[in-house]
Amino acid sequence: MNLQFRSPENDDVETIISLMTAFYSYDNIPFYPDIHGKALTDLFNNPNLGLCKIIELDEQAVGYFIICFGYSMEYHGKDAFLDELFIDAEFRGMGIGKQCMPEIERLCRKNGVNAIHLEVDAGNDAADQLYRQSGFSGNNRSLLTKWLK
């Protein structure tokens, strides 16, 4: 199995949008191609915001992940949020997600990140197990959100 993590280029937007559409459908999240496409382009054009990688298996795009950077007093400076990690349904159960975790950690360390945060949907036991096996743990807090737009 030849797994690669590739930085996207401008002509990869449609590939990632297609994968995002599948991910958002799977997780029952509203998806707006124009809005999400603009956010993706903003991310590509400003590396201070974070980064995206296309996950390729034998040169075929099978998923992607997005890491967004932040800053926290509690976490002693720069932190990151693993905003999205998606593997196409056809390729799940092959250990691809597990192989992504060291790459995600490597990229975060390379970018001076002190801590990585993520959220897992309730009931997604496979993802929860993957993240816990990769060293993530709960922090007895809830993630709360307020939309400003």
Contact map, one row per residue, 1 for C-alpha under 8 A:
11100000000000000000000000000000000000000000000000000000110000000000000000000000000000000000000000000000000000000000000000000000000000000000000000000
11110000000000000000000000000000000000000000000000000000110000000000000000000000000000000000000000000000000000000000000000000000000000000000000000000
11111000000000000000000000000000000000000000000000000011110000000000000000000000000000000000000100000000000000000000000000000000000000000000000000000
01111100000000000000000000000000000000000000000000000011111000000000000000000000000000000000000000000000000000000000000000000000000000000000000000000
00111110000000000000000000000000000000000000000000001111000000000000000000000000000000000000000000000000000000000000000000000000000000000000000000000
00011111000000000000000000000000000000000000000000001111000000000000000000000000000000000000000000000000000000000000000000000000000000000000000000000
00001111100000000000000000000000000000000000000000011100000000000000000000000000000000000000000000000000000000000000000000000000000000000000000000000
00000111111110000000000000000000000000000001000000011100000000000000000000000000000000000000000000000000000000000000000000000000000000000000000000000
00000011111110000000000000000000000000000000000000000000000000000000000000000000000000000000000000000000000000000000000000000000000000000000000000000
00000001111110000000000000000000000000001000000000000000000000000000000000000000000000000000000000000000000000000000000000000000000000000000000000000
00000001111111000000000000000000000000000000000000000000000000000000000000000000000000000000000000000000000000000000000000000000000000000000000000000
00000001111111110000000000000000000000000000000000000000000000000000000000000000000000000000000000000000000000000000000000000000000000000000000000000
00000001111111111000000000000000000010011000000000000000000000000000000000000000000000000000000000000000000000000000000000000000000000000000000000000
00000000001111111100000000000000000000000000000000000000000000000000000000000000000000000000000000000000000000000000000000000000000000000000000000000
00000000000111111110000000000000000000000000000000000000000010000000000000000000000000000000000000000000000000000000000000000000000000000000000000000
00000000000111111111000000000000000000000000000000000100000000010000000000000000000000000000000000000000000000000000000000000000000000000000000000000
00000000000011111111100000000000100110000000000000000000000000000000000000000000000000000000000000000000000000000000000000000000000000000000000000000
00000000000001111111110000000000000000000000000000000000000000000000000000000000000000000000000000000000000000000000000000000000000000000000000000000
00000000000000111111111000000000000000000000000000000000000000110000000000000000000001010000000000000000000000000000000000000000000000000000000000000
00000000000000011111111100000000000000000000000000000000000000000000000000000000000001000000000000000000000000000000000000000000000000000000000000000
00000000000000001111111110000010000000000000000000000000000000000000000000000000000000000000000000000000000000000000000000000000000000000000000000000
00000000000000000111111111000000000000000000000000000000000000000000000000000000000000010000000000000000000000000000000000000000000000000000000000000
00000000000000000011111111100000000000000000000000000000000000000000000000000000000001010000000000000000000000000000000000000000000000000000000000000
00000000000000000001111111111110000000000000000000000000000000000000000000000000000000000000000000000000000000000000000000000000000000000000000000000
00000000000000000000111111111110000000000000000000000000000000000000000000000000000000000000000000000000000000000000000000000000000000000000000000000
00000000000000000000011111111000000000000000000000000000000000000000000000000000000000000000000000000000000000000000000000000000000000000000000000000
00000000000000000000001111111000000000000000000000000000000000000000000000000000000000000000000000000000000000000000000000000000000000000000000000000
00000000000000000000000111111100000000000000000000000000000000000000000000000000000000000000000000000000000000000000000000000000000000000000000000000
00000000000000000000000111111110000000000000000000000000000000000000000000000000000000000000000000000000000000000000000000000000000000000000000000000
00000000000000000000000110011111000000000000000000000000000000000000000000000000000000000000000000000000000000000000000000000000000000000000000000000
00000000000000000000100110001111100100000000000000000000000000000000000000000000000000000000000000000000000000000000000000000000000000000000000000000
00000000000000000000000000000111111100000000000000000000000000000000000000000000000000000000000000000000000000000000000000000000000000000000000000000
00000000000000001000000000000011111110000000000000000000000000000000000000000000000000000000000000000000000000000000000000000000000000000000000000000
00000000000000000000000000000001111111000000000000000000000000000000000000000000000000000000000000000000000000000000000000000000000000000000000000000
00000000000000000000000000000001111111100000000000000000000000000000000000000000000000000000000000000000000000000000000000000000000000000000000000000
00000000000000001000000000000011111111110000000000000000000000000000000000000000000000000000000000000000000000000000000000000000000000000000000000000
00000000000010001000000000000000111111111000000000000000000000000000000000000000000000000000000000000000000000000000000000000000000000000000000000000
00000000000000000000000000000000011111111100000000000000000000000000000000000000000000000000000000000000000000000000000000000000000000000000000000000
00000000000000000000000000000000001111111110000000000000000000000000000000000000000000000000000000000000000000000000000000000000000000000000000000000
00000000000010000000000000000000000111111111000000000000000000000000000000000000000000000000000000000000000000000000000000000000000000000000000000000
00000000010010000000000000000000000011111111100000000000000000000000000000000000000000000000000000000000000000000000000000000000000000000000000000000
00000000000000000000000000000000000001111111110000000000000000000000000000000000000000000000000000000000000000000000000000000000000000000000000000000
00000000000000000000000000000000000000111111111011110000000000000000000000000000000000000000000000000000000000000000000000000000000000000000000000000
00000001000000000000000000000000000000011111111000110000000000000000000000000000000000000000000000000000000000000000000000000000000000000000000000000
00000000000000000000000000000000000000001111111000000000000000000000000000000000000000000000000000000000000000000000000000000000000000000000000000000
00000000000000000000000000000000000000000111111111000000000000000000000000000000000000000000000000000000000000000000000000000000000000000000000000000
00000000000000000000000000000000000000000011111111100000000000000000000000000000000000000000000000000000000000000000000000000000000000000000000000000
00000000000000000000000000000000000000000000011111000000000000000000100000000000000000000000000000000000000000000000000000000000000000000000000000000
00000000000000000000000000000000000000000010011111100000000000000001110000000000000000000000000000000000000000000000000000000000000000000000000000000
00000000000000000000000000000000000000000010011111110000000000000111100000000000000000000000000000000000000000000000000000000000000000000000000000000
00000000000000000000000000000000000000000011001011111000000000000111000000000000000000000000000000000000000000000000000000000000000000000000000000000
00000011000000000000000000000000000000000011000001111100000000011110000000000000000000000000000000000000000000000000000000000000000000000000000000000
00001111000000000000000000000000000000000000000000111110000000011100000000000000000000000000000000000000000000000000000000000000000000000000000000000
00001111000000010000000000000000000000000000000000011111000011111000000000000000000000000000000000000000000000000000000000000000000000000000000000000
00111100000000000000000000000000000000000000000000001111100011111000000000000000000000000000000000000000000000000000000000000000000000000000000000000
00111100000000000000000000000000000000000000000000000111111111100000000000000000000000000000000000000000000000000000000000000000000000000000000000000
11110000000000000000000000000000000000000000000000000011111111000000000000000000000000000000000000000000000000000000000000000000000000000000000000000
11110000000000000000000000000000000000000000000000000001111100000000000000000000000000000000000000000000000000000000000000000000000000000000000000000
00010000000000000000000000000000000000000000000000000001111110000000000000000000000000000000000000000000000000000000000000000000000000000000000000000
00000000000000000000000000000000000000000000000000000001111111000000000000000000000000000000000000000000000000000000000000000000000000000000000000000
00000000000000100000000000000000000000000000000000000111101111110000000000000000000000000000000000000000000000000000000000000000000000000000000000000
00000000000000000000000000000000000000000000000000000111100111110000000000000000000000110010000000000000000000000000000000000000000000000000000000000
00000000000000000010000000000000000000000000000000000111000011111000000000000000000011110000000000000000000000000000000000000000000000000000000000000
00000000000000010010000000000000000000000000000000011110000011111100000000000000000111100000000000000000000000000000000000000000000000000000000000000
00000000000000000000000000000000000000000000000000011110000000111110000000000000011111000000000000000000000000000000000000000000000000000000000000000
00000000000000000000000000000000000000000000000001111000000000011111000000000000011110000000000000000000000000000000000000000000000000000000000000000
00000000000000000000000000000000000000000000000001110000000000001111100000000001111100000000000000000001000000000000000000000000000000000000000000000
00000000000000000000000000000000000000000000000011100000000000000111110000000001111000000000000000000000000000000000000000000000000000000000000000000
00000000000000000000000000000000000000000000000111000000000000000011111000000111100000000000000000000000000000001000000000000000000000000000000000000
00000000000000000000000000000000000000000000000010000000000000000001111100000111100000000000000000000000000000000000000000000000000000000000000000000
00000000000000000000000000000000000000000000000000000000000000000000111110101111000000000000000000000000000000000000000000000000000000000000000000000
00000000000000000000000000000000000000000000000000000000000000000000011111111110000000000000000000000000000000000000000000000000000000000000000000000
00000000000000000000000000000000000000000000000000000000000000000000001111111000000000000000000000000000000000000000000000000000000000000000000000000
00000000000000000000000000000000000000000000000000000000000000000000000111111000000000000000000000000000000000000000000000000000000000000000000000000
00000000000000000000000000000000000000000000000000000000000000000000001111111110000000000000000000000000000000000110000000000000000000000000000000000
00000000000000000000000000000000000000000000000000000000000000000000000111111100000000000000000000000000000000000100000000000000000000000000000000000
00000000000000000000000000000000000000000000000000000000000000000000001111111110000000000000000000000000000000001100000000000000000000000000000000000
00000000000000000000000000000000000000000000000000000000000000000000111100111111000000000000000000000000000000011110000000000000000000000000000000000
00000000000000000000000000000000000000000000000000000000000000000000111100101111100000000000000000000000000000001111100000000000000000000000000000000
00000000000000000000000000000000000000000000000000000000000000000011111000000111110000000000000000000000000100001111100000000000000000000000000000000
00000000000000000000000000000000000000000000000000000000000000000011110000000011111000000000000000000000000000000001110000000000000000000000000000000
00000000000000000000000000000000000000000000000000000000000000001111000000000001111110000000000000000000000000000001111000000000000000000000000000000
00000000000000000000000000000000000000000000000000000000000000001111000000000000111110000000000000000000000000000000010000000000000000000000000000000
00000000000000000000000000000000000000000000000000000000000000011110000000000000011111000000000000000000000000000000000000000000000000000000000000000
00000000000000000000000000000000000000000000000000000000000000111100000000000000011111100000000010000000000000000000000000000000000000000000000000000
00000000000000000011001000000000000000000000000000000000000000111000000000000000000111110000000000000000000000000000000000000000000000000000000000000
00000000000000000000000000000000000000000000000000000000000001110000000000000000000011111011000110000000000000000000000000000000000000000000000000000
00000000000000000010011000000000000000000000000000000000000001100000000000000000000001111111000000000000000000000000000000000000000000000000000000000
00000000000000000000000000000000000000000000000000000000000000000000000000000000000000111111000000000000000000000000000000000000000000000000000000000
00000000000000000000000000000000000000000000000000000000000000000000000000000000000000011111000000000000000000000000000000000000000000000000000000000
00000000000000000000000000000000000000000000000000000000000001000000000000000000000000111111110100000000000000000000000000000000000000000000000000000
00000000000000000000000000000000000000000000000000000000000000000000000000000000000000111111111110000000000000000000000000000000000000000000000000000
00000000000000000000000000000000000000000000000000000000000000000000000000000000000000000011111100000000000000000000000000000000000000000000000000000
00000000000000000000000000000000000000000000000000000000000000000000000000000000000000000011111100000000000000000000000000000000000000000000000000000
00000000000000000000000000000000000000000000000000000000000000000000000000000000000000000001111111100000000000000000000000000000000000000000000000000
00100000000000000000000000000000000000000000000000000000000000000000000000000000000000100011111111110000000000000000000000000000000000000000000000000
00000000000000000000000000000000000000000000000000000000000000000000000000000000000010100001001111111000000000000000000000000000010000000000000000000
00000000000000000000000000000000000000000000000000000000000000000000000000000000000000000000001111111100000000000000000000000000010001000000000000000
00000000000000000000000000000000000000000000000000000000000000000000000000000000000000000000001111111110000000000000000000000000000000000000000000000
00000000000000000000000000000000000000000000000000000000000000000000000000000000000000000000000111111111000000000000000000000000000000000000000000000
00000000000000000000000000000000000000000000000000000000000000000000000000000000000000000000000011111111100000000000000000000000000001000000000000000
00000000000000000000000000000000000000000000000000000000000000000000000000000000000000000000000001111111110000000000000000000000000000000000000000000
00000000000000000000000000000000000000000000000000000000000000000000000000000000000000000000000000111111111000000000000000000000000000000000000000000
00000000000000000000000000000000000000000000000000000000000000000010000000000000000000000000000000011111111100000000000000000000000000000000000000000
00000000000000000000000000000000000000000000000000000000000000000000000000000000000000000000000000001111111110000000000000000000000000000000000000000
00000000000000000000000000000000000000000000000000000000000000000000000000000000000000000000000000000111111111000000000000000000000000000000000000000
00000000000000000000000000000000000000000000000000000000000000000000000000000000000000000000000000000011111111100000000000000000000000000000000000000
00000000000000000000000000000000000000000000000000000000000000000000000000000001000000000000000000000001111111111101000000000000000000000000000000000
00000000000000000000000000000000000000000000000000000000000000000000000000000000000000000000000000000000111111111100000000000000000000000000000000000
00000000000000000000000000000000000000000000000000000000000000000000000000000000000000000000000000000000011111111000000000000000000000000000000000000
00000000000000000000000000000000000000000000000000000000000000000000000000000000000000000000000000000000001111111000000000000000000000000000000000000
00000000000000000000000000000000000000000000000000000000000000000000000000000100000000000000000000000000000111111100000000000000000000000000000000000
00000000000000000000000000000000000000000000000000000000000000000000100000001111000000000000000000000000000111111111000000000000000000000000000000000
00000000000000000000000000000000000000000000000000000000000000000000000000111111000000000000000000000000000110011111000000000000000000000000000000000
00000000000000000000000000000000000000000000000000000000000000000000000000100111000000000000000000000000000000001111100000000000000000000000000000000
00000000000000000000000000000000000000000000000000000000000000000000000000000011110000000000000000000000000100001111110000000000000000000000000000000
00000000000000000000000000000000000000000000000000000000000000000000000000000011110000000000000000000000000000000011111000000000000000000000000000000
00000000000000000000000000000000000000000000000000000000000000000000000000000000111000000000000000000000000000000001111100000000000000000000000000000
00000000000000000000000000000000000000000000000000000000000000000000000000000000010000000000000000000000000000000000111110000000000000000000000000000
00000000000000000000000000000000000000000000000000000000000000000000000000000000000000000000000000000000000000000000011111010011000000000000000000000
00000000000000000000000000000000000000000000000000000000000000000000000000000000000000000000000000000000000000000000001111110000000000000000000000000
00000000000000000000000000000000000000000000000000000000000000000000000000000000000000000000000000000000000000000000000111111000000000000000000000000
00000000000000000000000000000000000000000000000000000000000000000000000000000000000000000000000000000000000000000000000011111000000000000000000000000
00000000000000000000000000000000000000000000000000000000000000000000000000000000000000000000000000000000000000000000000111111111000000000000000000000
00000000000000000000000000000000000000000000000000000000000000000000000000000000000000000000000000000000000000000000000001111111100000000000000000000
00000000000000000000000000000000000000000000000000000000000000000000000000000000000000000000000000000000000000000000000000011111110000000000000000000
00000000000000000000000000000000000000000000000000000000000000000000000000000000000000000000000000000000000000000000000100011111111000000000000000000
00000000000000000000000000000000000000000000000000000000000000000000000000000000000000000000000000000000000000000000000100011111111100000000000000000
00000000000000000000000000000000000000000000000000000000000000000000000000000000000000000000000000000000000000000000000000001111111110000000000000000
00000000000000000000000000000000000000000000000000000000000000000000000000000000000000000000000011000000000000000000000000000111111111000000000000000
00000000000000000000000000000000000000000000000000000000000000000000000000000000000000000000000000000000000000000000000000000011111111111000000000000
00000000000000000000000000000000000000000000000000000000000000000000000000000000000000000000000000000000000000000000000000000001111111111000000000000
00000000000000000000000000000000000000000000000000000000000000000000000000000000000000000000000000000000000000000000000000000000111111110000000000000
00000000000000000000000000000000000000000000000000000000000000000000000000000000000000000000000001001000000000000000000000000000011111110000000000000
00000000000000000000000000000000000000000000000000000000000000000000000000000000000000000000000000000000000000000000000000000000001111111000000000000
00000000000000000000000000000000000000000000000000000000000000000000000000000000000000000000000000000000000000000000000000000000001111111100000000000
00000000000000000000000000000000000000000000000000000000000000000000000000000000000000000000000000000000000000000000000000000000001100111110000000000
00000000000000000000000000000000000000000000000000000000000000000000000000000000000000000000000000000000000000000000000000000000000000011111100000000
00000000000000000000000000000000000000000000000000000000000000000000000000000000000000000000000000000000000000000000000000000000000000001111100000000
00000000000000000000000000000000000000000000000000000000000000000000000000000000000000000000000000000000000000000000000000000000000000000111110000000
00000000000000000000000000000000000000000000000000000000000000000000000000000000000000000000000000000000000000000000000000000000000000000111111000000
00000000000000000000000000000000000000000000000000000000000000000000000000000000000000000000000000000000000000000000000000000000000000000001111100000
00000000000000000000000000000000000000000000000000000000000000000000000000000000000000000000000000000000000000000000000000000000000000000000111110000
00000000000000000000000000000000000000000000000000000000000000000000000000000000000000000000000000000000000000000000000000000000000000000000011111000
00000000000000000000000000000000000000000000000000000000000000000000000000000000000000000000000000000000000000000000000000000000000000000000001111100
00000000000000000000000000000000000000000000000000000000000000000000000000000000000000000000000000000000000000000000000000000000000000000000000111110
00000000000000000000000000000000000000000000000000000000000000000000000000000000000000000000000000000000000000000000000000000000000000000000000011111
00000000000000000000000000000000000000000000000000000000000000000000000000000000000000000000000000000000000000000000000000000000000000000000000001111
00000000000000000000000000000000000000000000000000000000000000000000000000000000000000000000000000000000000000000000000000000000000000000000000000111
